[in-house]
Amino acid sequence: MQNDFPSGIYIVATPIGNLGDVSARAAAILEAADLIAVEDSRVTAKLLRHLGLKKPMRPYHDHSGEADRDALVEAARAGVVALVSDAGTPLISDPGYKLVRAAREAGVMVTSAPGPSAAVMALSISGLPTDRFLFAGFLPPKEKARGDMLDEVRALRATLVFYESGPRLGKTLTTMTAHLGGAREAVVARELTKRHEEVVTGSIAELADRYADEAPKGEIVLLVGPPADDKTQEADEGAIEAALIEAMERLPASKAAGEVAKRFGRDRKALFDLATELKARG
């Protein structure tokens, strides 16, 4: 089997949940591998046991340095080195691109056994546009940095794809409401390919309400649809202003802003500022 694969580095996609998703070619490369570079040997060991394999493993992760890369490149000169992540396609929000760069600069072959990717799977079942999309990985943990990053991509006419954790989901959706607008379509896809796979759709504001006090379990892909076109945006703004004027005839400005914010999936503070401006106009 080993002679079927020339020496080099093989980027091997592994299942994101269901072990049945490992491809025959991925399994053959792992069987032929002289060494497997892994994020967590305990996770990869489960896959190897599923395949009936026992292979030498070497850690390679975010904290690996130049010496680790050099050792793997040297091993790949004379043998088969497989790079895997804990789940999905390596380098997609996982470490590895520096290793690939170093191998190419050293003249070592690099190829891939493509396969599972949570981002692509979620996109394919989300119902959001797939002709253009941006995969942005994990948003920064601090709110200001998270908001700044969302401001950078807000106007892109593409579906936005993020990874997120359950405990942070509610805060992230709240930040998105303020920076992307609560009316934009969004999808929360979690536990993909597993027993409790779930895909929840709605506006950003609706999902923010849903997950405000609920931290879902499992790995999450969070997708946001493209912004509305200019004509639709103008129509929405006109409808929002009209609704706000009507609401202020019945309610104080703060409550009117809250009512319209919930109805249109908009940021309440922004609508309160608009209400104040409308009152000043008379």
N, C-alpha and C positions, 0 to 999 in steps of 0.2 A: 504493500500500500504506500509506503513512504516514498518509493521511487516515482510515484505518480505526481508528486508535487516538488517542483524545484525549490531550492533554498530561497528564503526571503521572509518578509513579514506579511502575514495574512490577517486582514481586519475581518473578524468573524462576528456576524450579528447573531445574538442569542435571544431566546424567547423573552417576551416582556411579562409573561405570566403563565401561559399554558405551554408546558414542556413539549407538547406535540407540535409546536410551531418550529422547532429546530429543523433546518433543511438537511437533506441527505448530503449535500456538498459540505455544509458546515460541519456535520458529524464526521465526514471523511477527513477533513482538514485537521480537526481536533484529534482524530485517531493517528494521523500522520505526524502530528506536531512533536518536535523534540523538546519544546518548551512553550508554556502558555503564560502570557503576561496578563495579570488579572487585577481587578479593583479589590476584590475581597475573595480570598481563597475558599472561604466557607461557602459562599454563594456559588462559585464556579464548581466546587466539589459536588454540589447537588446535581448539577447538570451532567457532570462527568459520570456520576453514579447512574443516572438515568440512561446514559449511553453505554454503560458497562465499561468505562475507561478509567484508568488511573495514570495521571501524567504529572511530570514536574511542573510546578507553578512558581512564578516570580511576581511579587507585587509591582504594579505600575498604576499610579494614581496621581491626584493633584499635587501631592507633596514630593513626588519623585523628582530627582535632579538630573543633571547632565551625566553623572557617572552611571546612573541607572539606564539612561537612554543609550549611552555608549556600549554598555554591556549587552543590551538587547540587540543593537545593530550588529555587534560583533558575532553574537550567536546566530544571527540571521544570515551571515555570510556563508556559513557552512551547513545550516540546517533550517528546518521549518519552525518559525516562531509565530504563534497565533496570538493576536491581541483581542481580548474580549472585555466587555464591560459587565456589570452586574445584570443588566437587562437591556435588550435592544441593540441598536447599531452603535458601536464605539465611535467616539469623537462627536456624536450628536448630544451636546450638553454633557459630555464626558471627556476625560483627559485623552490625549493621544496625538493631536496634530503636530506637536513638537517632535514626537518619535517618528512620525511619517516624514516630516521635513528632514530630520537628521538622516534617516535611511536613504532618502532620495539623494541628498547631497553626498552620501558615501557610496552611491552607485549600487545600493542594495534594492532588489526588486520589492515592490509593494503592490499588493492586490487585495481584493475583497471577496468575501462570500456574503453578498447582500441578503437582507432579510428583515426581520421585524423592526419597527420603529413606532413608538407610541405616538409621536407627533403626526406622522403620516397616517396611521390608522385612525386617530381621532379626527383628522381633517376629512378623511374619506367617508366617515359616517356622520359628520356633524350637520350636513345640510347647508353649510355655508359655502360661498364661492370658492372654488379650488383652482381657478385659472391663474391666480396670483396670490401668493401667501408669503408671509415673513415669519420664520421661526426665530424667536427671541430668547429661548431658554428660560432660565429663572430670572424674575425681576429682583432688583436689589432688596434686601431686607428692611432698610430704613425708608420711612415714608417719603421724605423729600427726594431721595435718590430715585425711588420708585416712580414718583410723580414726574421727575425730570425725564426719565427714560420714556414714560408714556407720552409726554409732550413731544418727544422726538419723532414718534411713530404715528401720532394722532391723525395726521392728514394723509397717510399712505392709503391709496385705494387698493387695499389688499386685505385678505383675512390675516389676522394676527394670531400666532400660536405661541403659547407659553406653557412652561411646566410650573406646577405649584404644589405646595404641601397642604394637607387638610387644615392644620392649625392657622395657617396664614391666609387661607382662601377668602374668608369674610372681609378682612382688612384690605386685601388686594382688590376685591370687587368694589369696595367703598371708594378706594383711591381711583379706580377706573371710572366710577360714576362722575367724579369731580373733573377728571382730566380728559376722558374720552366722550363723556356724555352718557347718561343713563339709558337713553333710548336705543342705543346700538344693540344689535342682536349679539347674543353670546351663548356659549355652550360650555358646560362642565362635563368632561368625560373622565370617568375614574374606573380603576380596577379593570382595565381593558384586557380582554381574553380570559378573565378569571370568572369564577362562579357568580360573583356579585357585580358584574359589569353594569355600569349605569351611565346613561347619557341624559343630561338635564338641559333643556333649552329655555330661552326667555330673553328679556332685555337685561342689560347689565344691572339696572336698578332692581328688577325683579329678583335676579339671582343674588344681589347684595342683601336684599331683605331675607331671602330664604336661608342664606348661610351666615347671617349676622350673629346668631347664637348657636350655630351648629357647625362643628368641625368634622367634616366627613373623613372616613378612613381611607387609606390606600393612596396609590400614586394618581396624580391628577394632571390632565391636560386641559388648559383653559384657552378657549378660542373666542375671538371677537371679530364680528363681521366688519366689512369695509364701511367707511362713513357714507352717509347719504350724499347723493349728488347735490350740486348747488341749488337747483330748482326745488328739490324736495326739502332741502335745508331751509330755504327761504319760506316755503309754505309752512313748515313746522314752526319756524320762529313767529310767523304771523298768527298762527293758531294759538301758540303759547301766550303771546301778548294779549290776544283777544280774551282767552280764558282767564288770564290774570286780572284784566280789567273787570270782567264780570264777577270774579270771585271777590274782588276788593269792594264791590258794592254790597256784599253780604257779610264780609269778614274783615278783621284787622289784617294789615299787610303781612304780618308774620304767618298767620294761619292760612291766608290766601296763597302765599308762596308755598307752604307745605302741601296744600291740597293740589295745586297745579304741578308741583314737583313729582308727587306720587303718580298723578295721572299720566304725565308725559315722560316719566323716568328721567327727570333732570335734577341737577344739583339745587338743593333748597336754598343755600346761601346766595347762589347766583341769581335765583329768582326773587329772593328778598331784595337784593340790590336793584334788580329791574323794577320791582314794585315801588321802591323808594323813589327811583327816577321817574316813574310814571306819575306818582303823586306830586312830585315837584313840578312836573309839566302842567299839572292842573287838569 
